[in-house]
């Protein structure tokens, strides 16, 4: 009886661990795509840079541009963007190449592959922004940066 109970406990733990592992690793193999045109009126490039991954596993490529409509609205335009997917990766604007709680939250990465626009919240001091970041929130891992000048 004791041996059976131990085996059942071990099997249950293995099932839970397998399910958790599949849930955590699952996003790594998903590629989501988006192709959106530049929004009408957003023709002025304020800053731009090139994406670089943190390492070979946390890869990223493409360009990042902050565009304005000239009336105080801004978007982060990602062109030919590719990034390694992960659990809960988000975009941020920062005054340096490291994630900080004071960074501007742009939200979830809409797609891991493609060209698209991400609205920048009203009131953001774009002149203080020097980097765009892709950051994995639950594991506190910086995936990629784009130095913006």
URFENBEL-V86809 format. One record per helix or strand. SS is the DSSP state (helix for helix, strand for strand). FROM is the first residue (numbers start at 1). TO is the last residue. If there is no record, write none. Layout:
ss from to
SS FROM TO
SS FROM TO
This chain:
ss from to
helix 2 29
strand 33 35
strand 44 53
strand 60 68
strand 74 83
strand 89 94
strand 104 108
strand 113 120
helix 126 128
strand 131 136
strand 141 147
